[in-house]
């Protein structure tokens, strides 16, 4: 696996600068965002509007995801080691054991269903 990416992308930089509300506004206005494989370790993402975000392969180690609705985000291959996930809502196709293994050991999460349930 490749090392986590620190992107030059303007929206990614907003997250790194703890400007989550501005990130949400720009996304809502139609600004494209590709966070695949990004380094999001240790970020406070509690206010993140994650609907439809592509977070495949992201490093979310020790990120604060409390209360974030990730139910329609793509999380295949993401790692959440040590993240704060109280109240987070995960995609239907991610089994609890996958989430726990990633949370406790940093494994990359794998879906246990077909592509259609990743978005359901």
C-alpha positions in Angstrom: 0.0 0.0 0.0 1.1 3.5 -0.7 1.9 6.0 2.0 -1.0 8.4 2.9 -1.2 11.3 0.6 -0.9 14.9 1.7 -2.6 16.6 -1.2 -2.4 20.1 -2.6 -6.1 20.1 -3.3 -7.8 23.2 -1.9 -10.7 21.2 -0.2 -8.3 18.8 1.4 -6.3 21.7 2.8 -9.4 23.1 4.3 -9.8 19.9 6.3 -6.1 20.0 7.4 -6.7 23.6 8.6 -9.7 22.6 10.7 -12.1 24.6 8.3 -14.7 21.8 8.1 -17.6 24.2 7.6 -15.9 25.9 4.7 -15.2 22.4 3.2 -18.9 21.5 3.6 -20.0 24.8 1.9 -17.7 24.4 -1.0 -18.7 20.8 -1.6 -22.4 21.8 -1.4 -21.6 24.4 -4.0 -20.4 21.7 -6.4 -16.6 21.8 -5.9 -15.2 18.4 -6.7 -13.3 16.6 -4.0 -11.2 13.5 -4.2 -9.9 12.3 -0.8 -8.9 8.7 -1.8 -5.8 7.6 0.0 -5.5 10.9 1.9 -3.9 11.5 5.2 -6.7 12.5 7.6 -5.0 11.3 10.7 -5.8 13.2 13.9 -8.2 15.6 12.3 -11.4 16.8 14.1 -14.0 15.8 11.5 -17.1 16.0 13.8 -18.9 18.6 11.6 -18.0 16.8 8.4 -20.9 16.3 5.9 -19.7 13.0 4.5 -22.6 12.1 2.3 -21.1 10.5 -0.9 -17.5 11.2 0.0 -14.9 8.9 -1.5 -12.7 8.0 1.5 -11.3 4.7 0.1 -7.9 4.0 1.4 -7.8 7.0 3.7 -5.8 7.1 6.9 -8.2 8.2 9.7 -6.0 7.2 12.6 -7.0 9.1 15.8 -9.4 11.3 13.8 -12.5 12.5 15.6 -15.5 11.1 13.7 -18.0 11.3 16.6 -21.5 11.7 15.2 -20.4 11.7 11.6 -22.9 10.1 9.1 -20.6 7.9 7.0 -23.5 5.8 5.8 -23.1 6.8 2.1 -19.3 7.4 2.2 -17.0 5.0 0.4 -14.7 3.5 3.1 -13.2 0.4 1.4 -9.6 0.1 2.5 -9.8 3.0 5.0 -8.2 2.7 8.4 -9.6 4.2 11.6 -7.0 3.0 14.2 -7.7 4.8 17.5 -10.3 7.1 16.0 -13.2 8.5 18.1 -16.3 6.9 16.6 -19.0 7.4 19.2 -22.3 8.0 17.4 -20.8 7.6 13.9 -23.0 5.9 11.4 -21.1 3.5 9.1 -22.2 2.0 5.8 -24.5 -0.9 5.9 -22.0 -3.2 4.1 -19.3 -2.7 6.8 -19.7 -5.4 9.5 -19.1 -4.5 13.1 -16.1 -6.8 13.3 -14.4 -5.0 10.4 -14.9 -1.7 12.1 -13.6 -3.0 15.5 -10.5 -4.6 13.8 -9.7 -1.3 12.1 -10.3 0.7 15.3 -8.2 -1.5 17.5 -5.5 -2.8 15.1 -5.5 -0.4 12.2 -6.6 -3.0 9.6 -8.2 -1.7 6.4 -11.9 -2.0 6.3 -13.5 -4.4 3.8 -17.1 -4.5 2.8 -19.0 -7.8 3.1 -21.5 -7.3 0.4 -22.0 -6.4 -3.3 -21.4 -2.9 -4.6 -25.1 -1.9 -4.3 -25.1 -2.1 -0.5 -22.1 0.2 -0.2 -24.3 3.1 -1.2 -27.5 1.8 0.6 
